[in-house]
Amino acid sequence: MKIRTGRLEKEMTDEAAVYTSSLEFDRFIFDADIQCNYAHTSMLKAQGIIDGEIADKILDALDKLEGEGFDALEFDHSVEDVHMAVENYVTKLVGPEAGFMHTAKSRNDQVATDIRLLLRDRITEIQIAILEFIEGILELAREHKETVMIGYTHLQHAQPVTLAHHLMAHAQALKRDYQRLDDTYKRVNLNPLGSAAMATTSFPIDRELTTQLLGFDDYLENSMDGVSSRDHIAETVFDLSALCTTLSKICEELVLWSTYEFGIVSMADEYSSTSSIMPQKKNPDVAEVARSKCAIVNGELITILTILKAIPYTYNRDLQEITPHLWNACDVAYDTLKIVNHMLLTVTFNTERCLELAGANFATATDLADIMVRERKIPFRTAHKIVGRIVNEAVAEGLNPSEIDGAYVDNVAEELGFEKLDLDDELIHNALNPIENVKIRNVPGGPSPEMVQLAIDNMNIFLDNEFEKQGI
């Protein structure tokens, strides 16, 4: 039954109908559309806008459709979207009186409501997966609070840290990814229903009731904004893009660390592949694919922003083209989040190699300079110059950090025109020892085992609060 035949004398061509149809992606919002129609019809009944018996028939038909699922709908080229298909289904059961379900409602505010209903569920789903990932990282960090490794800046050896400290850096980034989505959720969970086409309605509808029935925090106060705003979609996809940046960093490190040159991790076989010709190869394929898929979400964000940038108020059909990019971004981000979680938590760390790298290449040199400042009250820049020369000469002579003693330090200081420092050999050796070096960094936010445990404890409090808020 064609429900819109009054204004147009000719039907849209099959080509145009297929081209403008959103049915391919409307499957996503099927359940939300039933919720929306159910709440709106219930409100119309409560307000006495439509007859109670007719409303009950419509509600019964919606219940039946919900039980049968999306495949119960019938489609042809005259059915543009899921909203019309649902109305056709109800009309088939109830008759022409089903048309009352569309009283004081437009597809414009209906689709805007459907998207928000589904999007808030997708946000929650992704948030829970983030919390689970952080939880797994905390377990891994507890095992490696004293596993000393090298930290990098510019991908060059910088200073010793612990593996737990490094893992907790990713946990902190994931926490912010979670919090961004949490903040965006507040702007998603607002009710556009009642905006109608763009100027509300003359019927005495109760927007507070539909807001309550649909679980929204509030309703949107401007009807023009209600039907056309999609900035919450752009904001969500930006959040997902930031999340994927975090995940991509993890993948990049796993790819690098699993090389022979780094030798820090061994990837689980379940997340690796081999070469079709080189039998010795163990390739980090899953990490590479995940790293690549993260770029898809960036692309979806740019597409959404580009569609939005030149649309006048209020509703324009362009907005239809945004939602496929939203759902794809949600799917890619969620799938990547889950696979990176499982992949990271199954790697094997080469703790001996971690310590070897931490003790090589004078990564502890900063603390030798700090000792000079503390013990001899010389300016840090002076100490920096002396230690820089020590490293230069030691590397040229093929010396290891453990071979540097007080006499060597004094010789370099005198070469540069400074007085002898007379530093104790044990003090120098402790400063250059990566294990001791990490232990003395007992400052909040630092890599010492005590400070890492504090960070783990604080993150656990965050997880407990958020799991409770999510009802888990």
HELIX and SHEET records of a PDB file:
HELIX    1   1 ASP A   14  THR A   20  1                                   7    
HELIX    2   2 LEU A   23  ASP A   26  1                                   4    
HELIX    3   3 ARG A   27  ILE A   29  5                                   3    
HELIX    4   4 PHE A   30  ALA A   46  1                                  17    
HELIX    5   5 GLY A   52  GLU A   68  1                                  17    
HELIX    6   6 PHE A   70  ALA A   72  5                                   3    
HELIX    7   7 VAL A   82  VAL A   94  1                                  13    
HELIX    8   8 PRO A   96  HIS A  102  5                                   7    
HELIX    9   9 ARG A  107  GLU A  143  1                                  37    
HELIX   10  10 LEU A  163  VAL A  188  1                                  26    
HELIX   11  11 ARG A  207  LEU A  213  1                                   7    
HELIX   12  12 SER A  223  SER A  228  1                                   6    
HELIX   13  13 ASP A  231  TRP A  257  1                                  27    
HELIX   14  14 ASP A  269  TYR A  271  5                                   3    
HELIX   15  15 ASP A  285  LEU A  308  1                                  24    
HELIX   16  16 ARG A  317  GLU A  321  5                                   5    
HELIX   17  17 THR A  323  LEU A  344  1                                  22    
HELIX   18  18 THR A  351  GLY A  359  1                                   9    
HELIX   19  19 ALA A  365  ARG A  376  1                                  12    
HELIX   20  20 PHE A  380  GLU A  397  1                                  18    
HELIX   21  21 PRO A  401  GLU A  403  5                                   3    
HELIX   22  22 GLY A  406  GLU A  415  1                                  10    
HELIX   23  23 ASP A  425  LEU A  432  1                                   8    
HELIX   24  24 PRO A  434  LYS A  439  1                                   6    
HELIX   25  25 PRO A  449  LYS A  469  1                                  21    
SHEET    1   A 2 VAL A 148  THR A 153  0                                        
SHEET    2   A 2 GLN A 156  THR A 162 -1                                        
SHEET    1   B 2 LEU A 190  ASN A 191  0                                        
SHEET    2   B 2 ASP A 218  TYR A 219  1                                        
SHEET    1   C 2 VAL A 265  SER A 266  0                                        
SHEET    2   C 2 THR A 348  PHE A 349 -1                                        
END                                                                             
